[in-house]
């Protein structure tokens, strides 16, 4: 048998016919690539790099106007006083080891030169009630983070004091103002950490005074400041400032159209600084608030005024076993014969000082100490009388 001529077979006419489609495809591909290159060069020459190209000149900037300068100066002055307050949760992972994760964040501010920080109770409540599961971390405006301990809490007014061991040069205490001379329409600034975004400034006005809000312990906080300043989740515990960069309140909550906490489409509230000053002083000295308490709940002030009582505060409820109950004070009730409401005792004076609002009454009573005696001038069914009450502590 003769050997096959492999070389001849490779270049046979039949083999050449099989290669023709591949050669044609390769040629078309080469033509296409050449077209793309030529087209790219044309486009580049027409629309591409320009050797004369350069940055556009910026338009000149005008100087800040008086309002902008006020905002800028206030933020620069206050920002070092404001801090992040983060709650760290500890949970066991799949390997049974404890893992630390950020649970929530709020705001706070330096109260004194010793590293004490004021914030809301509800910001640190988990760390206070469950110290084995939660801890606190404070982040300063310079980005440094510090572990924090709790000095004292007052859930009834949603306030707490915590502390960090930071060098004095890292601490800038806030300037403290007053809240008893505030007026509706004043400017109000908030600095905090909404949604964890640190050091955010918002601005508005005081919309109303002497509001009543609920504390984490469900007790009423009276005398709250209502603002339209945007306050978002995370602003809680941060400072509310006046135009002089003085503390006038502590941002604590926000009411929205849907109820509860939410975005800044609602109404913001702050605890007035006069209350903050008194409570924080007690927390630093004793670890808890030692304010006096009479054991009563007061009727809504606006409803009272509409009912024809121009002055004083009315007792809506007397707490069992409390000082008011022991002194024989009477709340709003129901006449068993007619089924109609009967007015409670109307307190018109405390220790000789006329009472114009629920907030004023609360401030006078809370300024007393447990065991102090107060003299009340009351009206009971059109009769005037004087009653002595010995306060308890809360």
SVG drawing of the C-alpha trace seen along z (x, -y; Angstrom):
<svg xmlns="http://www.w3.org/2000/svg" viewBox="-79 -92 83 94">
<polyline fill="none" stroke="black" stroke-width="0.4" points="0.0,0.0 1.3,-3.4 1.7,-6.1 -0.8,-9.0 0.7,-12.4 -0.4,-14.4 1.2,-17.6 -0.7,-17.4 -4.0,-16.7 -3.5,-19.8 -3.5,-22.1 -5.9,-20.3 -8.6,-22.3 -11.3,-20.8 -9.4,-22.0 -9.0,-25.5 -12.7,-25.7 -13.3,-25.0 -11.0,-27.8 -12.6,-30.5 -15.5,-31.4 -12.9,-31.9 -10.7,-34.0 -13.7,-36.2 -14.8,-36.6 -11.3,-37.6 -11.1,-40.2 -14.5,-41.7 -13.4,-41.9 -10.2,-43.7 -12.2,-46.2 -14.6,-46.8 -11.8,-47.4 -10.1,-49.7 -13.3,-51.7 -13.7,-52.0 -10.2,-53.3 -10.6,-55.8 -14.0,-56.9 -12.5,-57.3 -9.7,-59.4 -12.2,-61.7 -14.4,-62.0 -11.4,-62.6 -10.1,-65.4 -13.5,-67.0 -14.8,-66.6 -11.9,-65.2 -9.0,-66.7 -8.3,-70.4 -4.8,-71.5 -6.3,-74.9 -8.7,-73.3 -8.5,-74.5 -10.5,-74.8 -13.4,-77.2 -12.9,-80.4 -15.1,-80.6 -17.4,-83.6 -16.4,-85.8 -17.9,-85.0 -19.7,-87.7 -19.2,-88.1 -21.8,-86.4 -24.7,-88.6 -25.5,-89.2 -27.8,-86.2 -25.3,-83.9 -22.5,-85.2 -24.6,-84.6 -25.2,-81.0 -21.5,-80.4 -20.2,-81.9 -22.7,-80.1 -21.8,-76.7 -18.0,-77.3 -18.4,-78.3 -20.7,-75.4 -19.6,-72.4 -16.8,-71.4 -19.3,-71.2 -21.6,-68.7 -21.0,-64.9 -22.3,-61.7 -23.7,-59.3 -23.7,-55.8 -25.2,-52.7 -23.3,-49.6 -25.1,-46.2 -23.4,-42.9 -24.7,-39.8 -23.4,-36.3 -22.4,-35.2 -22.5,-31.8 -19.2,-31.0 -20.7,-31.9 -18.4,-34.9 -19.8,-38.3 -19.9,-40.7 -20.3,-44.4 -22.6,-46.3 -23.9,-49.8 -27.5,-49.7 -28.6,-53.4 -27.2,-56.9 -28.1,-60.2 -26.6,-63.5 -25.2,-65.2 -23.1,-68.2 -20.3,-69.0 -21.7,-70.4 -18.5,-71.1 -14.7,-70.9 -14.6,-67.4 -16.0,-65.6 -19.6,-65.4 -22.1,-65.3 -25.8,-66.0 -28.1,-63.9 -31.6,-62.4 -32.5,-59.5 -34.0,-57.6 -30.7,-57.8 -28.8,-55.9 -31.7,-54.0 -30.7,-50.6 -27.1,-51.0 -28.6,-52.1 -31.1,-49.3 -29.1,-46.5 -25.4,-47.3 -24.4,-43.7 -25.8,-43.9 -25.2,-47.6 -22.4,-50.1 -21.9,-53.7 -19.4,-55.4 -19.0,-59.1 -17.6,-60.5 -16.2,-64.0 -16.2,-66.6 -12.6,-65.7 -13.6,-62.1 -12.0,-60.6 -14.1,-58.0 -14.3,-57.4 -16.0,-55.0 -18.6,-56.6 -20.1,-55.9 -23.4,-57.0 -23.3,-59.6 -27.0,-59.8 -30.4,-59.6 -33.8,-61.3 -36.3,-59.4 -39.2,-61.7 -37.7,-64.6 -35.8,-62.5 -32.4,-63.7 -29.1,-61.9 -25.5,-62.8 -22.7,-60.6 -18.9,-61.1 -15.8,-60.4 -12.1,-60.5 -10.8,-62.8 -8.0,-65.4 -9.1,-68.9 -8.0,-70.2 -10.6,-67.9 -13.4,-69.3 -15.4,-72.5 -18.3,-73.1 -21.4,-74.8 -22.6,-78.3 -25.8,-78.1 -28.6,-80.6 -32.1,-80.9 -35.5,-79.7 -37.9,-81.7 -37.6,-84.8 -37.9,-83.1 -40.5,-84.5 -42.4,-83.0 -40.7,-84.0 -37.1,-83.9 -34.6,-82.1 -33.7,-78.6 -30.8,-76.5 -30.2,-72.8 -26.9,-71.0 -26.9,-67.2 -26.4,-63.9 -29.6,-63.2 -29.5,-59.7 -25.9,-59.4 -24.7,-62.3 -22.5,-64.1 -22.6,-67.8 -25.6,-69.0 -27.0,-72.5 -30.6,-73.3 -32.5,-76.6 -36.0,-77.7 -38.0,-79.7 -39.7,-79.1 -43.3,-78.3 -44.8,-78.0 -43.9,-77.8 -45.2,-75.9 -46.1,-72.7 -46.6,-69.4 -44.9,-66.2 -44.6,-62.7 -41.4,-61.4 -40.0,-57.8 -41.6,-57.1 -44.9,-58.3 -44.9,-61.3 -45.7,-64.7 -42.8,-67.1 -44.3,-70.6 -42.9,-73.8 -41.5,-72.3 -40.3,-74.5 -42.0,-73.9 -39.9,-74.7 -40.2,-74.4 -36.4,-73.8 -35.9,-70.6 -35.2,-67.9 -34.7,-64.3 -34.0,-61.0 -30.5,-61.2 -30.9,-64.8 -32.3,-63.7 -30.1,-64.9 -28.5,-67.7 -28.6,-71.4 -31.2,-73.9 -29.4,-77.3 -30.4,-80.9 -28.7,-83.4 -26.0,-84.1 -25.0,-80.4 -26.4,-79.9 -28.2,-76.7 -31.9,-77.3 -33.1,-73.7 -32.3,-70.0 -34.0,-68.5 -36.0,-65.5 -38.7,-64.5 -40.7,-65.2 -44.4,-64.9 -45.5,-64.0 -48.7,-63.9 -48.7,-60.1 -47.8,-60.2 -44.6,-59.2 -41.1,-60.0 -40.3,-60.6 -39.0,-63.1 -38.8,-66.8 -42.2,-67.4 -43.6,-67.5 -43.2,-69.6 -40.0,-69.5 -39.8,-69.8 -37.0,-70.7 -36.7,-70.5 -36.2,-74.1 -32.7,-74.9 -33.9,-76.1 -35.2,-72.6 -32.0,-71.1 -29.8,-73.2 -31.6,-72.2 -31.9,-68.5 -28.3,-68.1 -26.9,-69.7 -28.7,-67.1 -27.6,-64.2 -24.0,-65.3 -24.3,-65.7 -26.4,-62.6 -26.8,-60.5 -30.5,-61.1 -33.0,-63.9 -34.1,-64.8 -36.8,-67.2 -39.9,-67.6 -43.2,-66.0 -46.8,-66.6 -48.4,-63.5 -50.9,-65.2 -51.6,-65.4 -52.8,-68.7 -55.7,-69.4 -54.8,-70.6 -54.1,-74.3 -55.8,-75.3 -59.0,-73.4 -58.9,-75.0 -58.7,-78.5 -61.5,-77.8 -63.7,-76.6 -63.5,-80.1 -60.5,-79.8 -58.1,-82.7 -55.5,-81.9 -54.2,-79.0 -53.8,-75.3 -56.5,-72.6 -55.9,-69.2 -57.0,-66.5 -55.8,-63.4 -54.5,-62.8 -52.1,-59.9 -53.0,-57.4 -50.7,-57.7 -49.0,-60.8 -48.5,-64.1 -51.6,-65.7 -53.8,-62.8 -52.6,-63.0 -53.3,-66.7 -56.9,-66.1 -56.6,-67.8 -59.4,-67.0 -59.3,-66.2 -61.8,-66.7 -64.7,-64.3 -68.2,-63.2 -71.3,-64.3 -73.1,-61.0 -76.5,-62.7 -76.2,-64.5 -73.4,-62.6 -71.8,-66.0 -68.1,-66.7 -67.1,-68.6 -64.1,-70.9 -61.0,-69.9 -59.1,-72.1 -57.8,-75.2 -54.3,-76.1 -53.8,-79.9 -50.7,-80.4 -47.7,-78.4 -45.9,-79.9 -47.6,-83.2 -46.5,-83.3 -49.4,-83.5 -49.5,-80.6 -50.2,-81.4 -49.4,-78.0 -48.7,-74.3 -45.1,-74.9 -44.6,-77.5 -46.2,-75.2 -44.0,-72.4 -40.8,-74.5 -41.7,-75.8 -42.5,-72.3 -39.5,-70.6 -37.2,-73.3 -38.1,-72.1 -36.5,-69.1 -38.2,-66.0 -39.5,-66.8 -40.0,-70.5 -43.4,-72.0 -45.3,-74.2 -48.3,-76.4 -51.1,-76.3 -53.8,-78.8 -56.7,-77.0 -60.2,-77.6 -62.7,-74.8 -66.3,-75.3 -65.9,-79.1 -64.4,-78.9 -60.8,-80.0 -58.6,-78.0 -55.0,-77.4 -53.5,-73.9 -50.0,-72.8 -48.4,-69.9 -45.2,-68.0 -43.4,-67.0 -42.0,-63.7 -39.1,-63.0 -39.0,-61.4"/>
</svg>
